[in-house]
């Protein structure tokens, strides 16, 4: 029986299948019962089968930075949330909770004596975060000599889509180096990394999400108030020169450090907006990209993701161009939008100044980049401080979406500020972007070039979903950015 605005549910044997009836009306996922499958697939890789799916490529990433309006969000929401319902089960009273991620109270680690190579490899528990944001625990409870395994797959909540934390018990089969989870609508592959951790890849159709998993000590993990390092990034507060209401402002920054003692060259990556600006709960969500951090760390950069005033855990008021009644969200008015961008640039400047005071940051020009509004801010900042900038990476940059009649004027005005940088920049845009069409963004790039700016514009074909999600797919941007950085390095040496 279908619930109004909810889900249609049917049961086949011991399996329960939930399909979307109407997500746009409610904007979140309804509860769904935990279930387990009735057998494991054969093979040398660990394979789990379940009728539940996890759209990690969409759930495990924040929503795009500029929704044109609520109707656009609700149009996209069903495709985003379809397959997420396995994560909608509220935590049971008997569950133990590890920093927001539930585990069954009777969970135990696999044991055997003596152990085979496969049993030694997969007897344990790993922690990580899909897409750098959705907390995930993989706990192997049993591994037979032939590789048949039983695991607990657990995730935390995702506040963007109202997905609740939950766990599943699944059967499978393991090999020495690879672990693969297969569901009706998804697959997740865990591969042993040289570090001893796991590299996890999630796929649902053409959507992808990644996670770096580290082995954890089970007894320490399950202690009350355990502190878990879900990603390599560390959240820190930057003491800035900003003053608001007579008080100094601290800005949160998530820092990813490469291996070694340093000092390292600094990369600063800036976030976008929060959609319509009408949901204050999204203001407090800390943004970063673990994929981009890993990419840059591997090339020797220390990577910082500063959160501007009022965003994440940063002090101050988030005020980047709102209407007089803030409940109505962002303002399309030209003057108000430009003042909001100026305020954001002040925050970027203050964060960079604070980051430069760190002992592990080298006194060299920085790499600056960002997504959506953060991409535009990075281009503009480079033009305002050309001597301080090594290179600029612009992911789908813009300030106002095309739903505003003033978008072209405001976006081009701000991009033109970047022209005095005078050296190459890289612009990465996706086809099918609901907020900045390729034609609109090419016009912005043309205005930038006409003003004297230099750069290369990449028109990328995102495999699924809106092109605004380009940053979520490293396969799209790794090669262009690698070539760009190499070209800058060669130019610097000469």
DOZA-697020 format. One line per 4 residues: number of its first residue (from 1); their letters; for each residue x, y, z of C-alpha. Coordinates in nm, 2 decimals, always signed. Each point is the difference from the previous one (the first is absolute). Layout:
REM DOZA-697020
NUM = A = X Y Z; ...
REM end
This chain:
REM DOZA-697020
1 = XXXX = +0.00 +0.00 +0.00; +0.14 +0.34 -0.10; +0.03 +0.26 +0.27; -0.08 +0.36 -0.10
5 = XXXX = +0.32 +0.17 -0.12; +0.20 -0.30 +0.11; +0.10 -0.34 -0.11; -0.16 -0.31 -0.15
9 = XXXX = +0.11 -0.31 +0.19; -0.02 -0.36 -0.09; +0.15 -0.31 +0.16; +0.14 -0.31 -0.18
13 = XXXX = +0.08 -0.28 +0.24; +0.24 +0.14 +0.25; +0.10 +0.29 -0.22; -0.16 +0.35 +0.01
17 = XXXX = +0.01 +0.23 -0.30; -0.08 +0.37 +0.03; -0.06 +0.22 -0.30; -0.06 +0.37 -0.03
21 = XXXX = -0.36 +0.11 -0.04; +0.06 +0.37 +0.05; +0.31 +0.14 +0.15; -0.04 +0.35 -0.12
25 = XXXX = -0.29 +0.06 +0.23; +0.19 -0.09 +0.32; +0.37 +0.05 -0.09; +0.14 -0.29 +0.21
29 = XXXX = +0.00 -0.37 +0.03; -0.25 -0.20 +0.20; +0.11 -0.28 +0.24; +0.07 -0.34 -0.14
33 = XXXX = +0.06 -0.33 +0.18; +0.34 -0.16 +0.02; +0.03 -0.31 -0.20; +0.25 -0.26 -0.10
37 = XXXX = +0.04 -0.20 -0.31; -0.05 -0.37 -0.04; +0.35 -0.08 -0.14; +0.33 +0.11 -0.13
41 = XXXX = +0.12 +0.01 -0.36; +0.28 -0.23 -0.08; +0.34 +0.13 -0.10; +0.33 +0.11 +0.14
45 = XXXX = -0.12 +0.35 +0.10; -0.22 +0.07 +0.29; -0.34 +0.05 -0.14; -0.31 +0.11 +0.19
49 = XXXX = -0.35 +0.00 -0.15; -0.29 +0.20 +0.13; -0.31 +0.15 -0.15; +0.09 +0.33 +0.17
53 = XXXX = +0.21 +0.25 -0.18; +0.22 +0.29 +0.11; +0.04 +0.28 -0.26; +0.34 +0.09 +0.14
57 = XXXX = +0.09 +0.21 -0.30; -0.28 +0.23 +0.09; -0.07 -0.05 +0.37; +0.36 +0.01 +0.10
61 = XXXX = +0.05 +0.34 -0.15; -0.15 +0.33 +0.11; -0.27 +0.14 -0.23; +0.11 +0.25 -0.27
65 = XXXX = +0.09 +0.34 +0.10; -0.26 +0.21 -0.17; -0.35 -0.14 -0.05; -0.20 +0.24 -0.22
69 = XXXX = -0.31 -0.04 +0.20; -0.18 -0.25 +0.22; -0.18 -0.16 -0.29; +0.33 -0.09 -0.16
73 = XXXX = +0.12 -0.17 +0.32; -0.32 -0.20 +0.02; +0.03 -0.10 -0.37; +0.35 -0.14 +0.07
77 = XXXX = -0.08 -0.15 +0.34; -0.16 -0.32 -0.11; +0.30 -0.09 -0.22; +0.23 +0.09 +0.28
81 = XXXX = -0.18 -0.19 +0.28; -0.11 -0.31 -0.21; +0.19 -0.29 +0.15; +0.08 +0.17 +0.33
85 = XXXX = -0.27 -0.15 +0.20; +0.22 -0.27 +0.16; +0.15 +0.28 +0.20; -0.33 +0.13 +0.14
89 = XXXX = -0.04 -0.24 +0.29; +0.01 +0.18 +0.34; +0.24 -0.13 +0.25; -0.13 -0.27 +0.23
93 = XXXX = +0.01 +0.04 +0.38; +0.24 -0.29 +0.03; +0.25 +0.12 -0.26; +0.33 +0.14 +0.11
97 = XXXX = +0.09 +0.33 -0.18; +0.35 +0.09 -0.10; +0.02 +0.37 -0.07; -0.34 +0.00 -0.17
101 = XXXX = +0.03 -0.34 -0.17; -0.20 -0.29 +0.15; +0.13 -0.35 +0.04; -0.21 -0.30 +0.12
105 = XXXX = +0.06 -0.05 +0.38; +0.11 -0.36 -0.07; +0.25 +0.08 -0.27; +0.33 -0.20 +0.03
109 = XXXX = +0.32 -0.03 -0.21; +0.08 -0.31 -0.20; +0.21 -0.26 +0.18; +0.16 -0.33 -0.11
113 = XXXX = +0.29 -0.21 +0.10; +0.21 -0.04 -0.19; -0.08 +0.27 -0.26; +0.03 -0.01 -0.37
117 = XXXX = +0.15 +0.30 -0.19; -0.35 +0.11 -0.10; -0.13 -0.03 +0.36; +0.30 +0.20 +0.13
121 = XXXX = -0.06 +0.27 -0.26; -0.37 +0.05 +0.06; -0.03 -0.06 +0.37; -0.05 +0.35 +0.13
125 = XXXX = -0.18 +0.33 -0.02; +0.06 +0.30 -0.23; -0.13 +0.36 +0.02; -0.03 +0.26 -0.27
129 = XXXX = -0.24 +0.25 -0.16; -0.16 -0.04 -0.34; +0.07 +0.31 -0.20; +0.18 +0.13 +0.31
133 = XXXX = -0.34 +0.08 +0.16; -0.20 -0.31 +0.08; +0.15 -0.20 +0.29; +0.04 -0.37 -0.07
137 = XXXX = +0.11 -0.30 +0.20; +0.07 -0.34 -0.15; +0.03 -0.28 +0.26; +0.08 -0.36 -0.10
141 = XXXX = -0.16 -0.24 +0.25; +0.09 -0.33 -0.16; +0.22 -0.14 -0.28; +0.00 -0.37 -0.08
145 = XXXX = +0.30 -0.18 -0.15; -0.16 +0.01 -0.34; -0.05 +0.38 +0.02; -0.37 +0.01 +0.09
149 = XXXX = -0.05 +0.30 +0.22; -0.25 +0.18 +0.22; +0.03 +0.37 +0.05; -0.17 +0.30 +0.15
153 = XXXX = -0.03 +0.30 -0.24; -0.09 +0.32 +0.20; -0.03 +0.36 -0.09; -0.08 +0.33 +0.18
157 = XXXX = -0.27 +0.25 -0.09; +0.00 +0.24 -0.29; -0.16 +0.33 +0.11; -0.04 +0.13 -0.36
161 = XXXX = -0.26 -0.26 -0.09; -0.14 -0.11 +0.34; +0.16 -0.34 -0.02; +0.03 -0.17 +0.34
165 = XXXX = +0.29 -0.21 +0.12; -0.03 -0.38 -0.02; +0.18 -0.33 -0.03; -0.05 -0.32 -0.21
169 = XXXX = +0.13 -0.35 +0.05; +0.10 -0.15 -0.33; +0.16 -0.33 -0.12; +0.27 -0.02 -0.26
173 = XXXX = +0.33 -0.15 -0.12; +0.35 +0.13 +0.02; +0.34 -0.01 -0.18; +0.33 +0.11 +0.14
177 = XXXX = +0.00 +0.36 -0.14; -0.35 +0.09 -0.11; -0.34 +0.03 +0.16; -0.31 +0.07 -0.22
181 = XXXX = -0.35 +0.09 +0.11; -0.27 -0.06 -0.26; -0.36 +0.11 +0.04; -0.29 +0.02 -0.24
185 = XXXX = +0.08 +0.36 -0.08; +0.36 +0.05 +0.12; +0.35 -0.15 +0.04; +0.27 +0.10 +0.25
189 = XXXX = +0.36 -0.13 -0.05; +0.26 +0.00 +0.28; +0.36 -0.05 -0.11; +0.30 -0.04 +0.23
193 = XXXX = +0.22 +0.31 -0.01; +0.38 +0.01 +0.06; -0.06 +0.18 +0.33; -0.19 -0.30 +0.13
197 = XXXX = -0.33 +0.18 -0.03; -0.27 -0.04 -0.27; -0.09 +0.20 -0.31; -0.37 -0.01 -0.04
201 = XXXX = -0.19 +0.07 -0.32; -0.38 +0.03 -0.02; -0.19 -0.02 -0.32; -0.37 +0.03 -0.08
205 = XXXX = -0.05 +0.02 -0.37; +0.25 +0.26 -0.11; +0.00 +0.17 +0.34; +0.31 -0.05 +0.21
209 = XXXX = +0.13 +0.07 +0.35; +0.33 -0.08 +0.17; +0.12 -0.05 +0.35; +0.34 -0.06 +0.16
213 = XXXX = -0.05 -0.26 +0.28; +0.24 -0.05 +0.29; +0.02 -0.30 +0.23; -0.12 +0.07 +0.35
217 = XXXX = +0.03 -0.17 +0.34; -0.35 -0.13 +0.07; +0.02 +0.03 +0.38; +0.12 +0.36 -0.02
221 = XXXX = -0.25 +0.08 -0.27; -0.29 -0.11 +0.21; +0.09 +0.18 +0.32; -0.23 +0.28 +0.11
225 = XXXX = +0.08 +0.33 -0.16; +0.26 -0.15 -0.23; +0.17 +0.25 -0.23; +0.00 -0.14 -0.35
229 = XXXX = +0.21 +0.13 -0.29; -0.24 -0.06 -0.29; +0.22 +0.18 -0.25; +0.36 +0.13 +0.00
233 = XXXX = -0.13 +0.35 +0.01; +0.03 +0.19 +0.34; -0.25 +0.27 +0.09; +0.19 +0.30 +0.15
237 = XXXX = -0.08 +0.36 +0.08; +0.19 +0.28 -0.16; +0.05 +0.31 +0.20; -0.07 +0.28 -0.25
241 = XXXX = +0.02 +0.38 -0.01; -0.38 +0.02 -0.06; -0.21 +0.19 +0.25; -0.37 -0.03 +0.02
245 = XXXX = -0.21 +0.17 +0.27; +0.32 +0.10 +0.17; +0.12 -0.36 +0.03; +0.27 -0.19 -0.18
249 = XXXX = -0.12 -0.26 -0.25; +0.14 -0.35 -0.01; -0.05 -0.19 -0.33; -0.01 -0.38 -0.01
253 = XXXX = +0.23 -0.17 -0.25; +0.03 -0.37 -0.08; +0.37 -0.08 -0.06; +0.14 -0.29 -0.20
257 = XXXX = +0.37 -0.05 +0.04; +0.23 -0.20 -0.23; +0.25 -0.24 +0.13; +0.32 +0.15 +0.13
261 = XXXX = +0.11 +0.28 +0.24; -0.05 +0.30 -0.23; -0.02 +0.29 -0.04; -0.24 -0.06 -0.30
265 = XXXX = -0.14 +0.22 -0.27; -0.35 +0.11 +0.08; -0.32 -0.08 -0.19; -0.31 +0.18 +0.11
269 = XXXX = -0.33 -0.14 -0.13; -0.32 +0.21 +0.05; -0.36 -0.12 +0.04; -0.32 +0.12 -0.17
273 = XXXX = -0.33 +0.12 +0.13; -0.28 -0.21 +0.17; -0.25 -0.02 -0.28; -0.29 +0.25 +0.03
277 = XXXX = +0.14 +0.13 +0.33; -0.33 -0.08 +0.17; +0.11 -0.29 +0.22; +0.22 +0.12 +0.29
281 = XXXX = +0.08 -0.36 +0.09; +0.22 -0.02 -0.31; +0.20 +0.30 +0.12; +0.16 -0.21 +0.27
285 = XXXX = +0.11 -0.28 -0.23; +0.38 +0.00 -0.04; +0.10 -0.05 -0.37; +0.31 -0.16 -0.15
289 = XXXX = +0.10 -0.25 -0.27; +0.20 -0.30 +0.11; +0.06 -0.09 -0.36; +0.16 +0.33 -0.09
293 = XXXX = +0.20 +0.00 +0.32; +0.14 -0.34 -0.07; +0.09 +0.10 -0.35; +0.18 +0.31 +0.11
297 = XXXX = +0.16 -0.16 +0.31; +0.15 -0.26 -0.23; +0.17 +0.29 -0.19; +0.14 +0.15 +0.31
301 = XXXX = -0.25 +0.27 +0.09; -0.15 +0.06 +0.34; -0.37 +0.06 -0.07; -0.23 +0.23 +0.20
305 = XXXX = -0.38 +0.03 -0.03; -0.09 +0.32 +0.19; -0.36 +0.06 +0.10; -0.11 +0.36 -0.04
309 = XXXX = -0.18 +0.19 +0.27; -0.31 -0.17 +0.13; +0.08 -0.32 -0.20; +0.10 -0.33 +0.16
313 = XXXX = +0.13 +0.07 +0.35; +0.13 +0.35 -0.09; -0.09 +0.30 +0.21; -0.21 +0.29 -0.13
317 = XXXX = -0.30 +0.05 -0.22; -0.04 -0.17 -0.33; -0.09 +0.30 -0.21; +0.09 -0.04 -0.37
321 = XXXX = -0.28 +0.19 -0.17; -0.33 -0.08 +0.18; -0.34 +0.16 -0.04; -0.12 +0.24 +0.27
325 = XXXX = -0.20 -0.29 +0.14; +0.27 -0.26 +0.02; -0.26 -0.28 +0.01; -0.05 +0.07 -0.37
329 = XXXX = +0.36 -0.09 -0.08; +0.25 +0.16 -0.25; -0.06 +0.32 -0.18; +0.03 +0.06 -0.38
333 = XXXX = +0.05 +0.37 +0.05; +0.33 +0.10 -0.16; +0.13 +0.23 +0.27; -0.09 -0.25 +0.28
337 = XXXX = +0.15 -0.29 -0.18; +0.32 +0.18 -0.07; +0.03 +0.12 +0.36; -0.05 -0.37 +0.11
341 = XXXX = +0.28 -0.10 -0.23; +0.23 +0.27 +0.15; -0.08 -0.13 +0.35; +0.09 -0.35 -0.11
345 = XXXX = +0.33 +0.12 -0.16; +0.09 +0.17 +0.33; -0.05 -0.34 +0.18; +0.21 -0.18 -0.26
349 = XXXX = +0.28 +0.26 +0.04; -0.02 -0.03 +0.38; +0.01 -0.38 -0.01; +0.30 +0.00 -0.23
353 = XXXX = +0.19 +0.25 +0.22; -0.06 -0.22 +0.30; +0.10 -0.32 -0.18; +0.33 +0.17 -0.11
357 = XXXX = +0.09 +0.03 +0.36; +0.02 -0.37 +0.05; +0.34 -0.16 +0.04; -0.08 -0.28 -0.24
361 = XXXX = -0.09 +0.24 -0.29; +0.28 +0.11 -0.23; +0.03 +0.38 -0.08; -0.07 -0.05 -0.37
365 = XXXX = -0.29 +0.09 -0.23; -0.32 -0.20 +0.07; -0.22 -0.21 -0.21; -0.36 +0.12 +0.03
369 = XXXX = -0.32 -0.16 -0.12; -0.36 -0.07 +0.08; -0.34 -0.12 -0.10; -0.29 +0.21 -0.12
373 = XXXX = +0.02 +0.33 +0.19; +0.34 -0.12 +0.13; +0.13 -0.04 -0.36; -0.10 +0.36 -0.09
377 = XXXX = +0.15 +0.13 +0.33; +0.33 -0.18 -0.09; +0.02 +0.17 -0.34; -0.08 +0.34 +0.15
381 = XXXX = +0.25 -0.04 +0.28; +0.28 -0.08 -0.24; -0.06 +0.32 -0.19; +0.00 +0.20 +0.33
385 = XXXX = +0.32 -0.17 +0.13; +0.19 -0.12 -0.31; +0.34 -0.02 +0.16; -0.13 -0.23 +0.27
389 = XXXX = -0.16 -0.26 -0.23; +0.17 -0.29 -0.18; -0.31 -0.13 -0.18; -0.38 +0.01 -0.01
393 = XXXX = -0.24 -0.30 -0.02; -0.36 +0.10 -0.07; -0.27 -0.27 +0.03; -0.33 +0.11 -0.14
397 = XXXX = +0.05 +0.35 +0.13; -0.27 +0.27 +0.02; -0.17 +0.22 +0.25; -0.37 +0.02 -0.11
401 = XXXX = -0.17 -0.28 -0.19; -0.18 +0.07 -0.33; -0.33 +0.01 +0.19; +0.10 +0.36 +0.08
405 = XXXX = -0.03 +0.25 -0.29; +0.31 +0.17 +0.14; +0.21 -0.31 -0.01; +0.20 +0.08 -0.32
409 = XXXX = +0.09 +0.35 +0.12; +0.09 -0.10 +0.35; +0.20 -0.31 -0.09; +0.20 +0.17 -0.28
413 = XXXX = +0.07 +0.30 +0.22; +0.15 -0.22 +0.26; +0.19 -0.22 -0.24; +0.15 +0.31 -0.17
417 = XXXX = +0.16 +0.08 +0.34; +0.22 -0.30 -0.06; +0.15 +0.12 -0.33; +0.30 +0.19 +0.16
421 = XXXX = +0.13 -0.34 +0.12; +0.16 -0.02 -0.34; +0.09 -0.37 +0.00; -0.18 -0.32 -0.10
425 = XXXX = -0.31 -0.11 +0.19; -0.21 -0.32 -0.05; -0.38 +0.00 -0.02; -0.18 -0.33 +0.03
429 = XXXX = -0.38 -0.01 -0.08; -0.24 -0.28 -0.05; -0.27 -0.04 -0.27; -0.35 +0.00 +0.14
433 = XXXX = +0.07 +0.24 +0.29; -0.34 +0.12 +0.11; +0.15 +0.32 +0.15; +0.26 +0.11 -0.25
437 = XXXX = -0.05 -0.13 -0.35; +0.31 -0.06 -0.22; -0.11 +0.29 -0.22; -0.03 +0.23 +0.30
441 = XXXX = +0.34 -0.11 +0.14; +0.17 +0.04 -0.33; -0.13 +0.36 -0.02; +0.15 +0.06 +0.34
445 = XXXX = +0.33 -0.14 -0.11; -0.01 +0.21 -0.32; -0.05 +0.31 +0.22; +0.29 -0.10 +0.22
449 = XXXX = +0.22 -0.05 -0.31; -0.11 +0.33 -0.15; +0.10 +0.18 +0.32; +0.35 -0.15 -0.04
453 = XXXX = -0.04 -0.33 +0.19; +0.17 -0.32 -0.10; -0.13 -0.35 +0.03; -0.13 -0.33 -0.15
457 = XXXX = -0.37 -0.09 +0.01; -0.09 -0.36 +0.03; -0.35 -0.11 -0.10; -0.03 -0.33 +0.18
461 = XXXX = -0.27 -0.27 -0.04; -0.11 -0.11 +0.35; -0.11 -0.37 -0.03; -0.32 +0.06 +0.20
465 = XXXX = -0.19 +0.27 +0.17; +0.05 +0.37 -0.03; +0.33 +0.13 -0.13; +0.04 +0.20 +0.33
469 = XXXX = +0.13 -0.33 +0.15; +0.32 +0.00 -0.20; +0.22 +0.02 +0.31; -0.15 -0.33 +0.13
473 = XXXX = +0.15 -0.19 -0.29; +0.39 +0.00 +0.00; +0.01 -0.20 -0.32; -0.13 +0.32 -0.17
477 = XXXX = +0.25 +0.25 +0.13; +0.31 -0.19 +0.12; +0.18 +0.01 -0.34; -0.08 +0.36 -0.09
481 = XXXX = +0.11 +0.13 +0.34; +0.31 -0.21 +0.00; +0.10 +0.14 -0.33; -0.08 +0.35 +0.11
485 = XXXX = +0.21 -0.03 +0.32; +0.29 -0.15 -0.20; -0.01 +0.29 -0.25; +0.01 +0.25 +0.29
489 = XXXX = +0.29 -0.18 +0.15; +0.19 -0.01 -0.33; -0.07 +0.38 -0.05; +0.12 +0.07 +0.36
493 = XX = +0.33 -0.18 -0.06; +0.07 +0.21 -0.31
REM end
